[in-house]
Amino acid sequence: MPLRLAQISDFHFTHLTWNPRYLFSKRLLGNINWVFSRKTAFSTLHLQALPPLLASLHLDHILLGGDFTTTSLEKEFALAKTFVEQLPTPWIAIPGNHDCYTFSAHRKKLFYQYFTNHKKGASFTLKEHGVELHRLDSRWVLIALDTARATHFYTSQGLFSQKQEASLKELLATLSPETHILLLNHYPFFENDSPQRSLVRAKALETILREDRRIKAYLHGHTHRHTIANLQPSNLPVILDGGCSAQMEKGSWNLLDLDEKGLTINVYKFSNGWYVAKQEKIAWTR
């Protein structure tokens, strides 16, 4: 039987506040940006249709790709947690840059006070190592990464640190040659449209992706631009950007069916309701 997954990212639950105690940070810029730009393009109201839809699709796992909040306020995390608790299937969550929007939220690891995936005794956890292993079935595993960090005004860079690189390599070394691997990260590993929004040390991550042929697909969000790119001819995995689920006119997410031979992607988009916009099939060639 194929393994069936949902890839959903960039929810951006929002709670505006003008309380001065919360605004001596990047959050002031985030609030201004929301009022004058994102407010007209984003909404989480249509996300309420997702839990019953997902329940009807008989999923094995739901992969949640970060940016649950807008400015990492606790009230935003609470809204996101309420939504996630309605999901019908086991989920795996990673943080995005908006989930550590301020240095205080990053220092407190606020995201992990609301979302945690690992079980006791795990060798690597997102919270402590930035790397986490999840067995999806007897053949497939998911490796989740946390490359989000707090940054100064006008930047939203992530970081694939040397320590994280070492942990990822150590984790990969424990897996058998027959294992099929999915990698979940908030950031793309290739250069974004602006270096200020990109992943620092992305080349180190790309090298791992290129050298380990067990990694079949790389799943990410962050860009708000839905993308399917079969990079296997370049000795890289299939790239799946789920897009931004919170966009009112361009909201999107992916339904994935995986087996030994390949991947079937049903792209769900939003326009007065969720619908399947297209289907694409990709055979594994590496």
Backbone as CSV, one residue per row, in Angstrom:
resi,resn,N_x,N_y,N_z,CA_x,CA_y,CA_z,C_x,C_y,C_z
1,MET,0.834,-1.202,0.000,0.000,0.000,0.000,0.874,1.258,0.000
2,PRO,0.512,2.268,-0.788,1.264,3.523,-0.766,1.170,4.203,0.603
3,LEU,2.180,4.969,0.917,2.185,5.795,2.113,1.553,7.130,1.744
4,ARG,0.530,7.538,2.477,-0.201,8.769,2.130,0.053,9.850,3.182
5,LEU,0.551,11.005,2.717,0.918,12.119,3.590,0.290,13.407,3.103
6,ALA,0.052,14.318,4.022,-0.309,15.693,3.676,0.847,16.599,4.072
7,GLN,1.253,17.489,3.178,2.303,18.481,3.439,1.646,19.858,3.468
8,ILE,1.596,20.468,4.647,0.904,21.743,4.828,1.826,22.690,5.586
9,SER,1.879,23.943,5.156,2.855,24.865,5.752,2.329,26.297,5.768
10,ASP,2.983,27.130,6.564,2.784,28.585,6.584,1.330,28.958,6.866
11,PHE,0.953,28.771,8.136,-0.420,29.020,8.586,-0.635,30.479,9.009
12,HIS,0.355,31.042,9.669,0.352,32.455,10.046,-0.881,32.864,10.849
13,PHE,-1.150,32.134,11.923,-2.174,32.591,12.858,-1.702,33.911,13.466
14,THR,-2.626,34.847,13.589,-2.242,36.227,13.928,-3.074,36.775,15.076
15,HIS,-2.404,37.450,15.984,-3.072,38.219,17.030,-2.343,39.555,17.123
16,LEU,-2.977,40.614,16.634,-2.356,41.940,16.684,-2.386,42.492,18.099
17,THR,-1.297,43.092,18.502,-1.242,43.759,19.791,-0.450,45.049,19.658
18,TRP,-0.917,46.056,20.346,-0.172,47.323,20.380,0.284,47.632,21.805
19,ASN,0.318,46.593,22.628,0.815,46.725,23.991,2.318,46.978,23.934
20,PRO,2.791,48.114,24.483,4.211,48.466,24.369,5.164,47.392,24.877
21,ARG,4.738,46.582,25.852,5.649,45.574,26.417,6.006,44.498,25.401
22,TYR,5.172,44.340,24.363,5.442,43.335,23.343,6.085,43.917,22.086
23,LEU,6.217,45.232,22.032,6.592,45.861,20.771,8.016,46.389,20.730
24,PHE,8.798,46.160,21.783,10.208,46.561,21.745,11.014,45.434,21.088
25,SER,10.639,45.119,19.856,11.255,44.000,19.138,10.839,44.088,17.682
26,LYS,11.231,43.079,16.921,10.854,42.966,15.518,9.335,42.846,15.347
27,ARG,8.638,42.513,16.428,7.190,42.342,16.371,6.481,43.612,15.908
28,LEU,7.036,44.781,16.213,6.434,46.038,15.763,6.386,46.070,14.238
29,LEU,7.486,45.675,13.596,7.529,45.635,12.140,6.533,44.613,11.601
30,GLY,6.439,43.452,12.269,5.514,42.420,11.831,4.071,42.875,11.879
31,ASN,3.710,43.602,12.924,2.340,44.112,13.037,2.036,45.134,11.948
32,ILE,2.983,46.022,11.693,2.788,47.032,10.656,2.655,46.367,9.290
33,ASN,3.493,45.374,9.034,3.443,44.660,7.764,2.098,43.950,7.594
34,TRP,1.578,43.401,8.679,0.289,42.712,8.601,-0.840,43.690,8.278
35,VAL,-0.869,44.809,8.957,-1.960,45.775,8.775,-1.963,46.358,7.375
36,PHE,-0.793,46.686,6.847,-0.734,47.395,5.567,-0.477,46.484,4.364
37,SER,-0.224,45.195,4.585,0.066,44.317,3.453,-0.628,42.966,3.568
38,ARG,-0.239,42.162,4.532,-0.681,40.778,4.573,-2.146,40.609,4.980
39,LYS,-2.702,41.565,5.676,-4.074,41.421,6.163,-5.061,41.175,5.034
40,THR,-4.813,41.788,3.879,-5.737,41.651,2.747,-5.478,40.381,1.931
41,ALA,-4.365,39.734,2.164,-4.006,38.564,1.360,-4.063,37.252,2.143
42,PHE,-4.081,37.328,3.478,-4.015,36.132,4.311,-5.242,36.035,5.206
43,SER,-5.659,34.808,5.461,-6.731,34.534,6.409,-6.594,33.090,6.861
44,THR,-6.944,32.840,8.120,-6.922,31.463,8.604,-8.331,30.873,8.683
45,LEU,-9.337,31.626,8.278,-10.714,31.138,8.367,-10.922,29.892,7.512
46,HIS,-10.337,29.884,6.296,-10.550,28.733,5.431,-9.776,27.494,5.886
47,LEU,-8.867,27.658,6.849,-8.168,26.499,7.383,-9.107,25.594,8.175
48,GLN,-10.240,26.154,8.628,-11.179,25.344,9.397,-11.804,24.231,8.562
49,ALA,-11.745,24.374,7.232,-12.268,23.312,6.358,-11.288,22.163,6.195
50,LEU,-10.049,22.347,6.658,-9.032,21.308,6.447,-9.221,20.061,7.303
51,PRO,-9.495,20.145,8.610,-9.615,18.907,9.396,-10.622,17.905,8.839
52,PRO,-11.867,18.310,8.497,-12.779,17.298,7.924,-12.339,16.797,6.549
53,LEU,-11.722,17.670,5.753,-11.225,17.230,4.457,-10.111,16.210,4.630
54,LEU,-9.173,16.498,5.508,-8.059,15.577,5.752,-8.561,14.242,6.309
55,ALA,-9.606,14.295,7.134,-10.158,13.065,7.701,-10.716,12.159,6.615
56,SER,-11.206,12.758,5.547,-11.797,11.973,4.461,-10.752,11.341,3.547
57,LEU,-9.489,11.744,3.679,-8.443,11.303,2.757,-7.640,10.110,3.274
58,HIS,-7.924,9.648,4.491,-7.292,8.446,5.045,-5.765,8.557,5.027
59,LEU,-5.267,9.577,5.681,-3.839,9.857,5.709,-3.115,8.987,6.725
60,ASP,-1.832,8.764,6.459,-0.975,8.099,7.437,-0.321,9.109,8.377
61,HIS,0.112,10.251,7.825,0.734,11.296,8.635,0.459,12.654,8.001
62,ILE,0.487,13.692,8.834,0.388,15.072,8.363,1.687,15.777,8.726
63,LEU,2.330,16.387,7.737,3.599,17.080,7.928,3.335,18.577,7.940
64,LEU,3.670,19.228,9.043,3.373,20.640,9.255,4.683,21.422,9.202
65,GLY,4.822,22.254,8.158,6.124,22.803,7.803,6.507,24.145,8.377
66,GLY,5.870,24.582,9.468,6.332,25.787,10.142,5.554,27.047,9.820
67,ASP,5.954,28.144,10.471,5.234,29.421,10.429,3.792,29.239,10.851
68,PHE,3.621,28.700,12.056,2.295,28.588,12.654,1.787,29.962,13.083
69,THR,2.705,30.858,13.435,2.347,32.172,13.956,2.828,33.265,13.010
70,THR,2.516,34.492,13.374,2.989,35.647,12.604,4.120,36.372,13.323
71,THR,3.951,36.589,14.635,4.999,37.290,15.384,5.381,36.541,16.662
72,SER,5.115,35.256,16.719,5.465,34.372,17.833,4.903,34.831,19.180
73,LEU,3.706,35.424,19.158,2.992,35.711,20.398,2.402,34.419,20.954
74,GLU,2.312,34.331,22.276,1.735,33.132,22.870,0.286,32.948,22.454
75,LYS,-0.463,34.034,22.273,-1.854,33.903,21.832,-1.924,33.344,20.417
76,GLU,-0.934,33.638,19.589,-0.893,33.062,18.240,-0.580,31.569,18.309
77,PHE,0.362,31.190,19.168,0.659,29.767,19.341,-0.569,29.015,19.857
78,ALA,-1.330,29.651,20.748,-2.529,29.005,21.279,-3.563,28.788,20.176
79,LEU,-3.724,29.766,19.280,-4.643,29.610,18.153,-4.182,28.465,17.248
80,ALA,-2.880,28.409,16.984,-2.335,27.354,16.130,-2.511,25.983,16.775
81,LYS,-2.290,25.895,18.077,-2.432,24.618,18.768,-3.878,24.141,18.727
82,THR,-4.829,25.063,18.881,-6.243,24.697,18.792,-6.567,24.094,17.429
83,PHE,-6.000,24.690,16.371,-6.201,24.157,15.021,-5.579,22.777,14.882
84,VAL,-4.338,22.619,15.312,-3.629,21.351,15.150,-4.324,20.234,15.931
85,GLU,-4.899,20.557,17.078,-5.588,19.542,17.873,-6.825,18.997,17.173
86,GLN,-7.303,19.698,16.138,-8.458,19.218,15.375,-8.064,18.258,14.252
87,LEU,-6.781,18.140,13.973,-6.340,17.305,12.859,-6.585,15.835,13.174
88,PRO,-6.986,15.058,12.166,-7.457,13.695,12.419,-6.379,12.619,12.449
89,THR,-5.158,12.968,12.135,-4.090,11.996,11.883,-2.835,12.409,12.635
90,PRO,-1.983,11.473,13.031,-0.711,11.864,13.663,0.038,12.888,12.830
91,TRP,0.555,13.910,13.492,1.234,14.985,12.790,2.667,15.113,13.287
92,ILE,3.483,15.712,12.422,4.876,16.039,12.742,5.063,17.504,12.411
93,ALA,5.536,18.295,13.354,5.620,19.742,13.180,7.046,20.238,13.348
94,ILE,7.408,21.216,12.527,8.681,21.915,12.665,8.401,23.408,12.733
95,PRO,9.286,24.198,13.339,9.077,25.646,13.390,9.571,26.345,12.139
96,GLY,8.988,27.513,11.871,9.473,28.404,10.829,10.023,29.673,11.450
97,ASN,10.512,30.567,10.618,11.121,31.792,11.133,10.135,32.646,11.922
98,HIS,8.853,32.631,11.549,7.869,33.421,12.289,7.577,32.838,13.668
99,ASP,7.958,31.577,13.887,7.753,30.940,15.183,8.880,31.230,16.162
100,CYS,9.925,31.897,15.701,10.957,32.429,16.604,11.238,33.863,16.159
101,TYR,10.156,34.613,15.984,10.207,35.936,15.375,10.997,36.934,16.207
102,THR,10.963,36.750,17.520,11.722,37.636,18.401,12.823,36.834,19.099
103,PHE,13.843,37.540,19.558,14.937,36.862,20.245,14.449,36.220,21.541
104,SER,13.441,36.837,22.170,12.883,36.265,23.393,12.197,34.931,23.115
105,ALA,11.395,34.865,22.055,10.701,33.624,21.713,11.697,32.530,21.345
106,HIS,12.757,32.908,20.650,13.774,31.926,20.269,14.537,31.440,21.494
107,ARG,14.902,32.345,22.372,15.657,31.986,23.572,14.837,31.050,24.470
108,LYS,13.547,31.318,24.592,12.668,30.489,25.428,12.240,29.202,24.731
109,LYS,12.577,29.077,23.439,12.103,27.943,22.632,10.595,27.796,22.784
110,LEU,9.912,28.915,22.580,8.477,28.985,22.812,7.707,27.988,21.947
111,PHE,8.168,27.773,20.719,7.494,26.826,19.830,7.322,25.469,20.495
112,TYR,8.366,25.020,21.201,8.357,23.678,21.776,7.523,23.586,23.051
113,GLN,7.055,24.705,23.542,6.101,24.667,24.644,4.702,24.324,24.145
114,TYR,4.493,24.433,22.846,3.183,24.144,22.243,3.203,22.928,21.332
115,PHE,4.347,22.651,20.691,4.425,21.543,19.726,5.680,20.722,19.997
116,THR,5.488,19.433,20.162,6.631,18.545,20.295,6.276,17.203,19.672
117,ASN,7.236,16.591,18.980,6.996,15.347,18.266,7.685,14.152,18.893
118,HIS,8.825,14.380,19.528,9.706,13.263,19.865,9.185,12.456,21.048
119,LYS,9.642,11.224,21.093,9.330,10.349,22.205,10.529,10.298,23.144
120,LYS,10.269,9.944,24.386,11.346,9.841,25.364,12.379,8.819,24.910
121,GLY,13.626,9.173,25.107,14.702,8.267,24.756,15.235,8.434,23.354
122,ALA,14.672,9.383,22.576,15.155,9.601,21.211,16.577,10.139,21.251
123,SER,17.418,9.647,20.342,18.821,10.073,20.314,18.966,11.523,19.877
124,PHE,18.091,11.961,18.946,18.143,13.325,18.447,16.740,13.921,18.503
125,THR,16.642,15.154,18.970,15.358,15.852,18.984,15.524,17.224,18.339
126,LEU,14.429,17.724,17.794,14.466,19.056,17.188,14.869,20.106,18.211
127,LYS,14.308,20.013,19.392,14.549,21.037,20.406,16.012,21.122,20.808
128,GLU,16.669,19.970,20.947,18.044,19.956,21.440,19.081,19.870,20.327
129,HIS,18.779,19.203,19.241,19.779,18.949,18.200,19.430,19.559,16.847
130,GLY,18.180,20.004,16.681,17.756,20.542,15.393,17.513,19.473,14.349
131,VAL,17.515,18.198,14.769,17.342,17.052,13.874,16.491,16.017,14.599
132,GLU,15.565,15.396,13.865,14.678,14.433,14.506,14.239,13.372,13.496
133,LEU,14.235,12.113,13.908,13.879,10.999,13.030,12.485,10.494,13.363
134,HIS,11.697,10.242,12.301,10.369,9.655,12.463,10.209,8.512,11.470
135,ARG,9.894,7.325,11.975,9.653,6.179,11.104,8.191,6.214,10.656
136,LEU,7.985,6.298,9.340,6.648,6.407,8.786,6.033,5.042,8.514
137,ASP,6.854,4.092,8.097,6.458,2.692,7.969,7.728,1.859,7.956
138,SER,7.658,0.622,7.495,8.815,-0.266,7.570,9.960,0.160,6.664
139,ARG,9.679,0.984,5.652,10.712,1.367,4.678,11.011,2.864,4.683
140,TRP,9.994,3.659,4.936,10.131,5.113,4.824,10.360,5.765,6.186
141,VAL,11.281,6.743,6.205,11.483,7.574,7.389,11.428,9.041,6.986
142,LEU,11.085,9.862,7.946,11.138,11.317,7.775,12.190,11.873,8.719
143,ILE,13.069,12.720,8.193,14.001,13.467,9.044,13.560,14.920,9.034
144,ALA,13.221,15.430,10.209,12.775,16.814,10.363,13.952,17.676,10.822
145,LEU,14.025,18.889,10.295,15.080,19.843,10.658,14.467,21.101,11.244
146,ASP,15.150,21.678,12.190,14.798,23.013,12.700,15.958,23.949,12.383
147,THR,15.810,24.733,11.314,16.842,25.694,10.926,16.390,27.134,11.165
148,ALA,15.272,27.305,11.885,14.743,28.648,12.139,15.511,29.304,13.280
149,ARG,15.635,30.606,13.194,16.303,31.357,14.254,15.775,32.785,14.260
150,ALA,15.975,33.479,15.365,15.588,34.881,15.437,16.608,35.727,14.682
151,THR,16.120,36.735,13.998,16.996,37.622,13.236,16.607,39.074,13.494
152,HIS,17.455,39.973,13.038,17.182,41.394,13.201,16.165,41.860,12.154
153,PHE,15.786,43.120,12.233,14.816,43.708,11.316,15.205,43.441,9.864
154,TYR,14.192,43.202,9.037,14.323,43.085,7.575,15.056,41.829,7.117
155,THR,15.337,40.894,8.012,15.939,39.632,7.578,15.122,38.477,8.143
156,SER,15.164,37.359,7.451,14.484,36.149,7.930,15.302,34.922,7.547
157,GLN,16.605,35.036,7.713,17.499,33.933,7.355,17.360,32.765,8.324
158,GLY,17.553,31.574,7.795,17.701,30.396,8.628,19.165,30.009,8.717
159,LEU,19.464,28.991,9.518,20.853,28.557,9.692,20.916,27.037,9.800
160,PHE,21.643,26.419,8.893,22.000,25.013,8.998,23.385,24.981,9.628
161,SER,23.426,24.841,10.942,24.675,25.022,11.685,25.608,23.830,11.506
162,GLN,26.872,24.011,11.851,27.847,22.927,11.791,27.478,21.819,12.764
163,LYS,26.962,22.184,13.930,26.535,21.178,14.904,25.371,20.368,14.351
164,GLN,24.435,21.051,13.694,23.286,20.372,13.105,23.721,19.465,11.948
165,GLU,24.667,19.942,11.174,25.206,19.138,10.088,25.811,17.841,10.623
166,ALA,26.568,17.952,11.698,27.186,16.766,12.294,26.128,15.800,12.819
167,SER,25.080,16.335,13.441,24.007,15.493,13.962,23.276,14.790,12.830
168,LEU,23.018,15.508,11.746,22.326,14.908,10.606,23.157,13.779,10.002
169,LYS,24.449,14.004,9.848,25.320,12.958,9.300,25.364,11.742,10.223
170,GLU,25.417,11.986,11.514,25.437,10.875,12.473,24.132,10.091,12.404
171,LEU,23.023,10.803,12.279,21.723,10.140,12.181,21.606,9.327,10.895
172,LEU,22.039,9.891,9.784,21.985,9.186,8.505,22.814,7.906,8.548
173,ALA,23.910,7.938,9.279,24.793,6.772,9.355,24.139,5.600,10.076
174,THR,23.087,5.846,10.849,22.409,4.771,11.580,21.357,4.060,10.728
175,LEU,21.037,4.615,9.552,19.961,4.075,8.726,20.502,3.093,7.698
176,SER,19.749,2.062,7.411,20.192,1.020,6.489,20.212,1.544,5.056
177,PRO,20.971,0.910,4.178,21.025,1.339,2.781,19.684,1.240,2.061
178,GLU,18.781,0.398,2.556,17.484,0.219,1.903,16.453,1.261,2.332
179,THR,16.788,2.095,3.280,15.843,3.080,3.792,15.550,4.155,2.756
180,HIS,14.283,4.537,2.649,13.876,5.678,1.838,13.625,6.856,2.785
181,ILE,14.177,8.022,2.429,14.167,9.162,3.348,13.454,10.363,2.734
182,LEU,12.598,10.996,3.533,12.061,12.321,3.236,12.706,13.298,4.206
183,LEU,13.052,14.488,3.722,13.632,15.516,4.573,12.661,16.690,4.633
184,LEU,12.297,17.108,5.838,11.351,18.211,6.046,12.064,19.370,6.717
185,ASN,12.049,20.534,6.062,12.680,21.745,6.595,11.818,22.933,6.205
186,HIS,11.829,23.979,6.989,11.038,25.155,6.620,11.631,25.882,5.427
187,TYR,12.958,25.920,5.365,13.652,26.698,4.328,14.018,25.838,3.121
188,PRO,13.972,26.412,1.927,14.593,25.747,0.780,16.107,25.752,0.948
189,PHE,16.777,24.799,0.315,18.238,24.771,0.408,18.886,25.555,-0.730
190,PHE,18.100,25.905,-1.760,18.641,26.702,-2.854,18.409,28.177,-2.561
191,GLU,19.128,29.029,-3.272,19.070,30.472,-3.037,17.671,31.008,-3.279
192,ASN,17.150,31.743,-2.315,15.840,32.366,-2.464,15.986,33.622,-3.301
193,ASP,14.877,34.345,-3.466,14.942,35.562,-4.263,15.770,36.652,-3.591
194,SER,16.014,36.530,-2.291,16.827,37.500,-1.577,17.715,36.765,-0.584
195,PRO,19.013,37.084,-0.532,19.887,36.447,0.465,19.400,36.673,1.891
196,GLN,18.656,37.745,2.120,18.162,38.031,3.465,17.056,37.080,3.905
197,ARG,16.531,36.297,2.976,15.474,35.338,3.303,15.935,33.886,3.168
198,SER,17.213,33.679,2.942,17.719,32.358,2.590,18.276,31.603,3.791
199,LEU,18.735,30.397,3.511,19.310,29.530,4.526,20.822,29.663,4.518
200,VAL,21.390,30.080,5.629,22.839,30.192,5.763,23.430,28.780,5.846
201,ARG,24.503,28.552,5.131,25.170,27.257,4.999,24.297,26.256,4.239
202,ALA,23.516,26.759,3.308,22.665,25.889,2.501,23.500,24.936,1.649
203,LYS,24.688,25.361,1.229,25.529,24.503,0.395,25.937,23.235,1.129
204,ALA,26.129,23.345,2.433,26.480,22.158,3.219,25.323,21.166,3.227
205,LEU,24.106,21.677,3.319,22.933,20.812,3.268,22.768,20.221,1.870
206,GLU,22.989,21.029,0.858,22.881,20.542,-0.521,23.865,19.401,-0.784
207,THR,25.059,19.495,-0.228,26.053,18.439,-0.410,25.554,17.119,0.155
208,ILE,24.933,17.160,1.321,24.377,15.944,1.918,23.267,15.382,1.037
209,LEU,22.401,16.251,0.548,21.300,15.815,-0.311,21.823,15.181,-1.593
210,ARG,22.899,15.724,-2.115,23.447,15.227,-3.369,24.150,13.875,-3.168
211,GLU,24.808,13.715,-2.032,25.623,12.522,-1.815,24.819,11.328,-1.301
212,ASP,23.702,11.581,-0.643,22.921,10.481,-0.064,21.701,10.207,-0.939
213,ARG,21.796,9.187,-1.764,20.753,8.879,-2.733,19.509,8.256,-2.083
214,ARG,19.587,7.960,-0.807,18.404,7.467,-0.103,17.370,8.571,0.116
215,ILE,17.823,9.823,0.069,16.915,10.961,0.273,16.134,11.193,-1.016
216,LYS,14.870,10.835,-0.998,14.048,10.860,-2.206,13.380,12.216,-2.441
217,ALA,13.005,12.898,-1.378,12.289,14.175,-1.551,12.641,15.128,-0.420
218,TYR,12.688,16.410,-0.762,12.963,17.487,0.191,11.722,18.374,0.231
219,LEU,11.095,18.468,1.396,9.845,19.200,1.555,10.099,20.479,2.340
220,HIS,9.567,21.587,1.864,9.774,22.859,2.575,8.613,23.817,2.332
221,GLY,8.670,24.956,3.000,7.703,26.037,2.829,8.453,27.348,2.665
222,HIS,8.053,28.365,3.454,8.750,29.644,3.591,8.555,30.614,2.429
223,THR,8.610,30.155,1.199,8.603,31.076,0.060,7.205,31.562,-0.307
224,HIS,6.174,30.826,0.115,4.786,31.104,-0.268,4.564,30.919,-1.770
225,ARG,5.438,30.157,-2.403,5.294,29.892,-3.844,5.309,28.384,-4.058
226,HIS,4.158,27.827,-4.356,4.073,26.384,-4.550,4.993,25.958,-5.688
227,THR,5.781,24.893,-5.426,6.749,24.438,-6.419,6.878,22.926,-6.373
228,ILE,6.925,22.308,-7.543,7.307,20.902,-7.689,8.480,20.875,-8.659
229,ALA,9.617,20.388,-8.211,10.807,20.363,-9.068,11.474,19.004,-8.956
230,ASN,11.505,18.284,-10.057,12.190,16.989,-10.085,13.652,17.225,-10.435
231,LEU,14.507,17.259,-9.416,15.932,17.518,-9.610,16.755,16.240,-9.650
232,GLN,16.108,15.108,-9.778,16.845,13.845,-9.822,17.856,13.771,-10.966
233,PRO,17.554,14.345,-12.155,18.582,14.338,-13.209,19.862,15.065,-12.814
234,SER,19.764,15.972,-11.832,20.946,16.679,-11.320,21.479,16.040,-10.050
235,ASN,21.039,14.792,-9.789,21.479,14.041,-8.619,21.085,14.722,-7.312
236,LEU,19.880,15.302,-7.309,19.286,15.876,-6.115,17.889,15.289,-5.965
237,PRO,17.285,15.410,-4.788,15.949,14.840,-4.611,14.861,15.662,-5.303
238,VAL,13.662,15.144,-5.272,12.493,15.887,-5.710,12.230,16.994,-4.692
239,ILE,11.959,18.200,-5.165,11.720,19.350,-4.298,10.231,19.653,-4.286
240,LEU,9.659,19.742,-3.085,8.240,20.038,-2.935,8.067,21.214,-1.985
241,ASP,7.693,22.364,-2.533,7.318,23.534,-1.738,5.802,23.536,-1.655
242,GLY,5.266,23.324,-0.468,3.823,23.235,-0.304,3.092,24.540,-0.476
243,GLY,3.823,25.644,-0.558,3.171,26.947,-0.646,2.664,27.397,0.719
244,CYS,1.765,28.360,0.718,1.238,28.951,1.955,-0.245,28.621,2.078
245,SER,-0.602,27.869,3.100,-1.992,27.452,3.268,-2.908,28.604,3.686
246,ALA,-2.337,29.684,4.201,-3.153,30.786,4.722,-3.510,31.840,3.682
247,GLN,-2.957,31.746,2.489,-3.293,32.737,1.469,-4.728,32.535,0.996
248,MET,-5.474,33.637,0.851,-6.881,33.538,0.509,-7.109,33.151,-0.938
249,GLU,-6.266,33.606,-1.839,-6.455,33.327,-3.261,-5.476,32.310,-3.812
250,LYS,-4.332,32.163,-3.168,-3.316,31.243,-3.668,-2.935,30.191,-2.637
251,GLY,-3.789,29.978,-1.656,-3.503,28.982,-0.645,-3.295,27.611,-1.260
252,SER,-2.353,26.832,-0.722,-2.067,25.530,-1.304,-1.457,24.590,-0.277
253,TRP,-1.556,23.286,-0.574,-0.874,22.233,0.173,-0.845,20.991,-0.705
254,ASN,-0.045,19.997,-0.305,0.158,18.812,-1.127,-0.350,17.550,-0.452
255,LEU,-1.028,16.725,-1.232,-1.354,15.357,-0.838,-0.383,14.440,-1.565
256,LEU,0.358,13.627,-0.804,1.443,12.819,-1.366,1.162,11.338,-1.170
257,ASP,1.272,10.564,-2.238,1.210,9.104,-2.191,2.556,8.566,-2.654
258,LEU,3.251,7.826,-1.763,4.585,7.329,-2.056,4.604,5.804,-2.023
259,ASP,5.328,5.212,-2.943,5.615,3.785,-2.883,7.032,3.555,-3.385
260,GLU,7.378,2.303,-3.639,8.744,1.969,-4.050,9.114,2.539,-5.417
261,LYS,8.110,2.765,-6.247,8.379,3.187,-7.612,8.397,4.699,-7.792
262,GLY,7.595,5.424,-7.012,7.550,6.857,-7.238,6.572,7.583,-6.346
263,LEU,6.221,8.773,-6.770,5.451,9.715,-5.970,4.324,10.289,-6.809
264,THR,3.116,10.303,-6.255,1.985,10.990,-6.873,1.611,12.179,-6.008
265,ILE,1.549,13.361,-6.609,1.263,14.607,-5.888,-0.063,15.164,-6.378
266,ASN,-1.024,15.299,-5.475,-2.253,16.034,-5.752,-2.124,17.393,-5.085
267,VAL,-2.146,18.452,-5.884,-1.969,19.811,-5.382,-3.342,20.400,-5.066
268,TYR,-3.563,20.683,-3.801,-4.806,21.319,-3.374,-4.602,22.831,-3.323
269,LYS,-5.519,23.563,-3.925,-5.488,25.020,-3.874,-6.835,25.548,-3.395
270,PHE,-6.821,26.805,-2.957,-8.034,27.386,-2.380,-8.577,28.498,-3.261
271,SER,-9.849,28.404,-3.558,-10.583,29.476,-4.216,-12.057,29.201,-3.986
272,ASN,-12.607,29.847,-2.949,-13.977,29.557,-2.523,-14.141,28.092,-2.126
273,GLY,-13.096,27.522,-1.570,-13.099,26.128,-1.150,-11.853,25.413,-1.656
274,TRP,-11.457,24.330,-0.971,-10.282,23.565,-1.380,-10.648,22.636,-2.528
275,TYR,-9.776,22.566,-3.518,-10.009,21.699,-4.664,-8.660,21.194,-5.190
276,VAL,-8.691,20.064,-5.908,-7.478,19.525,-6.514,-7.203,20.276,-7.809
277,ALA,-6.124,21.050,-7.814,-5.798,21.874,-8.981,-5.078,21.072,-10.055
278,LYS,-4.240,20.136,-9.635,-3.539,19.313,-10.612,-2.946,18.098,-9.922
279,GLN,-2.580,17.129,-10.732,-1.902,15.935,-10.239,-0.628,15.728,-11.045
280,GLU,0.435,15.341,-10.356,1.702,15.089,-11.028,2.295,13.792,-10.481
281,LYS,2.855,12.991,-11.372,3.498,11.737,-10.984,4.987,11.789,-11.316
282,ILE,5.804,11.346,-10.377,7.256,11.348,-10.547,7.801,9.993,-10.156
283,ALA,8.569,9.384,-11.028,9.210,8.095,-10.737,10.558,8.342,-10.065
284,TRP,10.891,7.463,-9.112,12.210,7.571,-8.491,13.269,7.098,-9.483
285,THR,14.286,7.904,-9.684,15.360,7.532,-10.616,16.720,7.583,-9.938
286,ARG,16.759,7.844,-8.676,18.055,7.809,-7.981,17.908,7.092,-6.644
